Amino acid sequence: MTAAAQVFRMAAYIEELGILIIDLAAPFGWSGSPPYYSLFGRAITWRMGTNSPASVSNSNDSERFFPYEWVDDHILVEPDVGDRLQVAEATLRHAMLAVLGPRSINEAKFSSWSSDLTALGLRWNTVDRSVSIPADKIEKAHSRVRAMLEKGAASKSEFYKLLGSLRHVATCLRTAKPFYQRLQCQCTSAPRFGKVKLSEGSVADLLWFEQILNHGCLAELPLDMFGDTFSPHVELYMNASNIGAAVLDPASDEFIQVKFDNDELRMINIPQATGPEFSINAREHLCIALAVWTWGPKWSRQSKGRMLYIKCWSDNTSAVVWCNKLRSGNVFSQELNRCIGLAEAYFNLRVSAAHIPGSINSMADAASRAWTEPYHSRWTNFSSCWKQAQVPVTCRKLYTGFSSNFSPARWPRHQHQNTAEHGRSGAHGVSGLISHDGCPRALDNTHTNSPYLPCTAGNLAGTTHEVEILPVPCSQKSVISRGIIARCLDTASNFSQAINF
């Protein structure tokens, strides 16, 4: 027992016989001891996890059982092979009997095996290999966030309730963890009695969580997002300078290019010790946020509802760390992390960054300095067959409170095929994509070639739908031959390294 003052509740010593008696069943009827419940729960899990069907029966299956416990809840995750499920169920009961005694089994508390179940407050589907946050959990969390924002202050008890509701979001959305931790810090520092005013950072984080709960994709999330070995669907190359910023998508032959305005140039020239920290690190971090909000709607349509993994190659190590670790002391970068996290939840993406040496990140570097020579000529020649993606006006300065003022009406997402498009009234006029001779007309300023020619379906008199297909990321050999990077990276494994969430 961890506290000597509590031992008398669970043990007795018979001095005449020299016998120490410990009642192992006592904690599970004692309402004030959740920490002590977990001690016995771990003992059951350990005993269960050290056994296999071969060790408790005549089976040849020597693969150990996979038990999991949360305080006094025990969950078994097993493949349906032979009689493994029945043996695992019996082994759990034997482990409980060994640790807690003959009165510990309550059959009403046992559930049957299922591929779709709710555990730890989340809904798991082992067939689809997905996890979802139940709708009632989302509604409860949203109501608590809204109530705390309206009050502007909270007691320690209210903080605990809120954090209990938001833990499911932090589990399923990696970008929620640092903002959850900051709320936890204010909860820890709050007095035991009375209320404390919400800090400015806590208010911003609660507004962010409200947007996630209102508009985020929190259902049927793939379980492989919790792993660290999968290939990205999109790879981007980016760079920022004292003049502008650029992001290249080689697979789609598209690029984002932004020239900093006078206000941003003024912040760049202000010493960091006296002015806003629009440092080179923050500007490189901005490239990632610009990419996910500029191309997010397109990726959402191309993904057809599945989660996409986006990998960003940057030559700035600080921006890479800030994106992957979601930790930064820079005020602008904290807001950029909110923007990236909101995009992940809204467009069903997962974003990571990897480092590429600046000496070989040649074309993105030229694009970020394309307003001066010799970069202007170099970039103009390279991008003649590329298409520039226009950054939405509301996204131009993502570092200035975009997440708290987010409006979903401006950001279309993937719709199911049986969902009508926005603005449809039921009557169709002449399609604007059809010329007078009845042939499809190409859009102005649109560069196409046969490998990336958009597919269309429909008829001349009515609707014409464009079927967007997500292109496969370019190989290392391809981006080198096209001049996007100057040479090979150190190893091929570094180029396609796993994304760690």
N, C-alpha and C positions, 0 to 999 in steps of 0.2 A: 504494500500500500504506500502511496506517495506521501501521505500526511499522517504522521504518527498519532495526531489527535483524533483521527477518525477510525483507527484500527479497532477500537472496542466495539464498533458497530458490526463488525464482520467476523470477529474471532473471540475465542474464550480459552483460558488456560486452566486446566485442572492440576493444581499443584501436587496433590497427593499421588496422582498417577503419572505425573510428568508428561501430560498429553496436551498438545495445542490443537484446538479445533477451529477450522476456518470454514465459514458458510459461504461458498462461492455463488450461491443463488441470490444472496442478499442484494447485491447491487442492482439487479434487474427488477427489483420491486421498490427501489429507493428513488424517489422523484428528484432528489437534489444532487445527483452525482453523475451527470453526463460524462465528465472526464474519466470516472471510474468504470463506466460501462465499456468504454473503448479498450480498457486493459484486458478485460475478459473476452471481448470481441476479437482482439488481436490473437489471443491464445487459441480461440476456435479456428481462426483463419490459418494460423501457423500449422496447427495439427492437420487441418484439411489439405493445405498446400503441400505438405510433405508426403502425401499419399497419392497413389494412382490406382486404377482398376486392378493392376497386377499385384499390388501390395495388399489389397483387401478382398480379393476374389481369385478365381481361377483364370482370369483373363490374361491374355498376353500383351495387353495394352499397358505400356510402362510410362506413358505420358502423364505427368502429374496434373492434378486438378487445378483449375484456375479460380480460386475463391477471392471475393472482395467483400470488405465490410465497411460500413459507415456507422460508427458507434454500435448500435445493437441490430442493425440491418445487415443481413448476409445475402450476397448475390453470387450465384454461380453462372459462369459463362463457359459452356461446353459444346463441342460438336456432337451432332446426333449420329453417333457411330456405334453400331452394335448395341450393347446394353450399358453404355457409358453413362447415359443420363440417369438410369435407375441406380447404378452403383454410386454415382456422385451424390444423389439425393440421400441414400442410406448412409454414406460416409459423413455427410453433414450432421445428421441426427446423432450418429455415434460420437462425433467430436463434441457436440453440445452436451451429451450425456457425460462424457469423460470430464469436461471442464466444470459444468454447472450442476450435475447430479440428475437423479431420475425424475424430478419434478420440472425440469426445464423445457420439456417438449410440449408445445401448444400447437396442435395440428391446425387450428383455425388461422394461425399466422402464416402457414406455408402456402405458397401459390404454386400453380402448375407450370410446367415448362412452356415457354412461348417464344416465338420469334419477334413479337411485337409487344413490348411491355414498357411500363413506366417505372423508372428507378432513379434515385437521386434527384428527383424532381424533373427529369427529362424523359422524353419518349424515344425509345430505341427500336430500330428495325434491323434485325440481323440479316434479313434477306436482301433488302435494298442497301444495307450497310450505311444507314443514315441515322441522324439524331435530330430531334425537334424539341423546341421549347413549347410546352402546352399553352393553348390560348388563354386559359385562366391564369396561368403564371404571368404571362405578358400583361394581361389586364390589371392584375394586382400590382405588379411593379410600376406600371404606368400611373395608376391612381396614387401610389405613394410618392412617386417623383413629383407629380403635379401638385399634391398637397404640400409637400415640403417647399417647393418653389413659391407657392402662394403665401405661405407663412413667413418665409425668409429666415426662419430660425428652427431649431430642432433640439429635442432632448436626446440624451444618450440612448434611451430606449427606442426612440423613433429612428435614430441612425441605425441601430441594430436591425430593426425590421426592414428598413430600406435596403441595407446591404444584403440581408437574407434573400430579398427578392431579386436583386441585381446580380447575384452570384451566378445565376444560370446564363445571363448574357455574357459575363466575363469568361465563363467556361467555353462558350461556343464562338465567341468573337475575340480574337487575340488582342485587337486594338483597344478593347474595353478595359484591359487589366490595369494600365497605369492610371486611368481616371477612377477606376474602382479603388485603387490603392490610396489615391489622394483623399477620397471620401472617407476611407478607413482611417487615415491619419487624423482627420478632424474629429471623427468619432472617438478615437483613442484619447485625444486631448480634451474632449468635452467633459465638463464637470459631472459628477455623479447625480446631482440634483439640479433642477432648473434647466434652462435652455441656453443655447449658444447661437449667436448670429452666424449665418452661413458666410463663409469667406467668398471673395470674388472668384477664386478658382473653383470652389465647390459649386457655385451657381452656374458657371460656364460648363462644368462637367455634367451637372444635372440637366441642363438644356440639351447637351449632346446626347445623353441617355434617352431623353424624351423623343428626340428625332429617331434614334435607333429603334425604340419600342413602337413608334408610330409607323415607320416606313421600312424597317430593316427586313431582310430575308432571314428569318429565324426558324424555318421549317425545312425538313428533309435535307439537312446539311450533310455532306459526305464525311464519313469517318476518317478518310485518308488525310483530311486536313490536320488531324492531330499527329500525323506521322512526319517524317523528315526525308522521305525518298519518293519524290514524284517529279515529273517533267513539267516545265512551264508551257502554257498554251501561247503566251505572247512574250517576246523578248524585246526590250527597248534599250536604246543607247542615248545618253543625254549628257549635257554639259551646260554650265552657266559661266558667264564672264562679267566684267564690269559694264558691259554694254547691253547684253541680252541673254536669253536662255533658249535652248533648243532641245527637242526630243525627236528621235528618229525611230520609225517602225519599219524595218527593212522588209518584212513579210508582206506588208500592204503598200509599200512605196508611198508612205505618208509621213509628214513631219509637222511638228509644232514649232513655231518660231515667234518669240516675243522680244520686242525691244523695250527696255526699261524707260519709263517716262521721267519727267524732270523731278518729281517727288522722290522716286526711287533712286535716281542718280544722286540726289542730295543726301539721302540716307546712306548711300554707299560711301560718299565722301566724308561723312561725319565720323569722327573717331568713335569706336565702339564703346569707350568708357563714358561718353557723354551723350550719346544718342541711341535711337532704336537700333537693335542688332540685326540689320539687314546685311549680314556678313555673307561671304562667299559660301559658307556652309549652309546658311538659310536659303540662299538663292539656288544652290544645287538641290536642296530638299524640295524647294518649290517646283522643280521640274517634275518630280514624281507626282505631286498633287495635281499639277496641270494635266498630266497625261491621263490620270484615272478619271478626271471630271470632263475632259474634252472627248475622250474616246469611250468612256464608260457606257453611254447609251448604245453606241454601235456594238460594243462587246456584248452587251446584254441581249441585243437582238440576235447576234451571231451564235450565242451560247445555247439558245433555245431552252433556257431555264437551268442548265447545269452550272456548277461553280467553275470559274476560270482562275488559273494561277498566272499572275503577271510578274515577270522578273525584270528589274530595272538595273542596267549597268551604268555605274557612275564612277568617275575618277576621284571623287571626294569621299574619303573614308569616314568623315564625321556624318555626312548625309546618309551614308550606308548604315552606320551604327544607329543613328536617330530613327531611321525607318524600321530597322529590324528589332531594335531593343525598345523602341517606343519611349525613349527617355531623352530629354534635352532640357537644359536650363534656359535656352533661348525662347523668349515669349512667342516669336513668330513661328518657330518650329513646333511648339506645343500646339498651336492652332492648326498648323499643317498636318500634324498627326491626327487631330480630330477630323480634318477634312478627308484624309486617307481612310481612316476608320469608318467614317460615314459612307464613303464610296464603296468600301468593301461590303458593308451591310446592305446598302441600297441596290447595288448592281450585282451582288452575289459574286464578289471577287476575293482573292487573297493576294496581297502584294508583298514582295520582298525585294531587297536590293543586294547587289554584289559589286565588288570593286574591280575596276579595270584600270590599268596604268594610264595616266594622262598622256604619256608619250605615244600610245597607240590608238587613243580615242580620237582619231584625226578628224573625221567628218563631222561629228557632233561639235567638236571644238570650233571648226570652221563655221558651222551654222550659227553658233552663239556669238560670233564676231563678224558676221557677214556684212556689216555696214561699213567696214574699213578694208582697205587693201593690205595684204594680198588675199585675204579671206573672201572678199566679195567675189572676185573672179573664180576662185576655186569652188566656192559653194554654188554659184550660178551655173557653172558647167556641170557639176555633179547632179543638181536637183532639177534639171530640165525636164525629166520625165516623171518627176514626183509630184504629188498633190499635197498642198498645204491645208492642214486642218485648222479651222478658225476657232480660237479660244472664245467661249461664250463670255459676254461682257461681265456677267455676274461672277465669273471665275477668274477674272484677270488678277485680282488681288486676294487670293484665297487666305492669306495670312492675316486678314483684318476682320475676322468675325463671320466668316462664311457659314460655319456650322450652326451657329445660333440663329441665323436668318434664313436657313435653308427652306426653299419652297418646292415641294415635289411636283407641282404642276408644270414646272419648267423642264423637268427631266423625265422624258418618256423611257419606259422600260419594256422588256420583252412581254408581249401579249400572247395569250394562247390563241390558237387558230380560230376558235369559235367566239372570240371576243372582237366586237366591232372596233374599228379604228376611231380615234378621236375625231369628232367633227362630222361623222357620217350621218346624213339625214334620211337615207333610204333611197334618194334619187341620184342618179349618176348623169353627169354631163359628158361632153367630149373629153377624153383623156388628154392632158397637156403633154403627154409623152408621144403623141401620135402626130406626124406631120401631115400636110395636105395630101400627099400621095399614098397615105396609108401605111407608111413604113415607120418603125420606131425612130424617134429623134434623139440624138445624143444630147445630154445636158451640157451647157456651156462650161468651159474650163474644166472638163473632165477628161483625164488621161486614162486610157484603158489599153490593155493588150490581151492577147488570147488567154494566157494562164489565169488572169484575174478578171475576165469579162463577167459582169454581173448577170445572173440568170433571172429571167422574168417569166411570169405566168399570167394568163388572163385573156382578155379579148379586146378587140379594137373599140368596141362600143362602150365598154364599161371599165372595170377595174384592171389595173396592171400592177401586180405586186412584185417587188424585187426580192429575190431569195438571196440573202446574204450568207456567205460561207466564210467561216473563220480560216484564214490561211495558216499553213503549217509554219512554225518559226524557221528562219533561215539557219542553215548550218554554219559552223565556224568557217569552213572553206568558202562558203558563198559570200559571207560578209567581208572576208579578206579580198576575194577576187573583185568585189564591187567597190573596194576602196573605203568601206565604212570604218574598218579598223586597219591599222598599218601592218600588223603581223600577228602571228599566233600568240595566244596566251601561253603561260608557262606549261600547262598541261591541259589536255582535253577535258579531264575531269573537273578542272577549275572552271572551265568555260560552261559546262553544263552541270555544275554542282547542285546538290539538292537544296531545296528551299526549306529552311527550318522555321516553323511557326511556333 
